[in-house]
Each structure stands twice: as C-alpha cells, then as structure tokens.
Amino acid sequence: MPKKVALLTAGGLAPCLSSAVGGLIQRYTEILPDTEIIGFKDGYDGLLRKNYITVTPEVRAKAHLFHEFGGSPLGNSRVKLSNTKDCIKKGLVKEGQEPMKVAAENLKELGVEVLHTIGGDDTSLTAAELAKYLHDNGYELLVLGLPKTIDNDVMPIAQTLGAYTAANEGAEFFMNVVAESSANPRMLIVHEVMGRNCGYLTARTAYAYQEMLKRRQFVPSFGLSFERYSVDAVLIPEVDYDLDKLSAHLKERIDKNDCANIFISEGAGASGIVKELEAKGVEVPRDAFGHVKLDKVNVGQWHADYLSDHAKAGKVLVQKSGYYSRAARPVMDDIMLIKSMTDLAIDMAIKGVPGIIGHDEERNGVLRPIEFTRIKGGKPFNTKVEWFQNLLKEIGQPAF
C-alpha cells in the first residue's frame, strides 16, 4: 500500500481536471485514508521547483466539491522534462542539471511512491519518459496517468477525459452566437473549434449542436427557421476540401437562408497557412513540445477572409469557443468516465501496475492501465463513425 502519493495536472485545460483531482482524493480517502497526498503546483513546473501543497483533512472532506469546478485547483503548465534547454530558459533547472534527474530526486526526497499525472498526449508522453528514467536509474516509484484532452487524440485510448464536456459546451456557446445571423443581411458565421490536428472536437461539437436544435421548436413563416440555425459545413483536418467548391456551397445557402454557419477545426488547413506565413518571413510561434500555437495562426479568420468575397457574404463573424468550453465543469458523461478511471488508477497503485488508464482500442476497448510504450499523440478522428456520417447527411454537406 502506498504511504505517500503525488498528483499533478499539466498541459492545456480540460473540463475534467478539477474533477479528476477530487476523484483521486475521494477514493484514496475511502480505501486508504492514511495515505499522504500532495499536489504539485503547475504540473511538471512544480515538480522541478519542489512546489507542492498537502491534502489536509479539510480538503478530503470537501473533495466532492471539486466536481463542480472547471480548470485545475493545482494549476497547469507546458513543461517537457526532456527539453533541457526550455527548462533552463524557464528557470526550472540550472545549467548542467538534467530535468529528469531533478524530478526523480525531488520525488525521492519527498518520499513519493506513486505519481498520478493528469494530462493529454504531451503530459502522458512526458510521464512515460519519466517512468522509463525512474526504472532505468533504480528509483522505486510508480507512475500512473489519466488521459485528459478535449482533442481526444491519444492512441490507443478510445475516449479521453474532458472531450465529452468540451463538445457540449461548444454547442451551447454556438446556440447563442448563431442568433448573430439576424444582425446583418447575408451573414456568414465561422465557429472555430479547438482540437489541434484532430477533428473529433469540431465534429462532435457540430453533432451536439444539431441534436440541441432538434429539440427546439421554430416559426419558419416569421424568420425562425431550422435552416437558419443549422450548420452548413463542418471542416476538419482529416477531410480535404476545395475552397472554391466550399464557397459555392455557402453562397447557395446564403442565397436561400440569408445566412450560413460553418464549424471549422483550428487545425483545418493549418499546415498550408503556416507554410504561407513562413514563406512571407513571418515567424510562427511554437510551444516547448514543438507544436504550432494555432491561436496565433487564426485558421478561422483566414477562412473568413477568403470566404467573405467568394461566398458573397454581407458580413462575416468569427467566434472561437475554445477557452469557453475547455474551462467548463464536467457533464455527467465525463464525471462517470472520471469515476471509472480514478477508481482503477488507485487499484493499480495498490497492485503496483504502471501505465495510462484508458479504454484500450487495441484490446477490445477494455479499461486498463495501458503500457507507456504504446501511448502516442496525434490520433486522427475516425470520419467513418456513424454519428458523423449521419451528421453530414443531415446538414446536406457535399464532398468539397
């Protein structure tokens, strides 16, 4: 039985972070009340700085409240332990120090026996690198990860924590924004959704939005028609599209409904836009993991500028739901998923089995601790899933 465990959350926000922290604290309190729990502040940043807070009896008694909040009570950061140069730049280690060793020594000094990481593919891969380093260098410490990301792009995990909620919140966000179509003739609304290079979140947000629309009543004879509110196109990185054909499609919808609405992934067409910017000598910023900072690329605005003229729109409005949706508290689907994963994580901590907890797509979808060596980022969205194909048929989206 572990006598002392540590928790950390890292990477971008997702609606599951606070809830997962609360779930772990609740479960440890239920079955291992004597186990000491600490939480590193700001992810791997806090691990390197040895900056942590202790879970007190008061926190244990109120851990159920964590499910009501978004964000993370511990704070997040984007720190890659194997990126020594970046860690030195951020003042996390000194020249000549190896971040992995500093992290390992800090864990050893604090007497931590189990480290629970809660994060996406980068956090999980960093956890895998740390687990390997600990094993190879004789540190007796178990690493167990919980897969968090609204992108749902971690292989081979079927569903990452937070993705259900982010899609639902993005749909709620657009339910208000769509009314802006009545603010100007021939309005084109571009809803840019997060998700990096995976189209899951954009597709699922559009799906959730259309399902919400079906539950509403309309007055088409007096301007409140289903068609005005409906999605007219969904653009994701996994599906190629021709801008001229897309423009013609949207012009047709605008001619008919006096407006059009598109959902576009922040990664749709991003590689081409980045090449275009770099060819012009524009430096495109990247994070510590080498990922392009897509909020600086502005995929939605780029498409809006192009489509404004080609689709003959009277006005174009670009709205981004990312920060609204990723900081929300979790919906019930995510809470249930969090509960199953946190319970199993502690069971594995007791048994001494490391890995990233998730429904293993390569093992018949069984919830289990997935081996670190099999964890990879960049999983593409499966566009063949039935709900997405049905969505495209319902909105009448042709092949672009």
Buried (B, 14 or more C-beta within 10 A) or exposed (E): EBEBBBBBBBBBBBBBBBBBBBBBBBBBBEEBEEBBBBBBBBBBBBBBBBEBBEBEEEBBEEBEEBBEBBBBBBBBBBBBBBBBEBBBEBEBBEEEBBBBBBBBBBBEEBEBBBBBBBBBBBBBBBBBBBBBBBBEEEBEBBBBBBBBBBBBBBBBBBBBBBBBBBBBBBBBBBBEBBEBBEEBEBBBBBBBBBBBBBBBBBBBBBBBBBBBBEEEEBEEEEEEEBBBBBBBBBBBBBBEBEBEEBBBBBBEBBEEBBBBBBBBBBBBBBEEBBEEBEEEEEEBEEBBBEBBEBBEBBBBBBBBBBBBEBBBBEBBBBBBBBEBBBBBBBBEBBBEBBBBBBBBBBBBBEEEBBBBBBBBBEEEEEBBBBEBEBBBBEBBBEBEBEEBEEBBEBBEBEEB
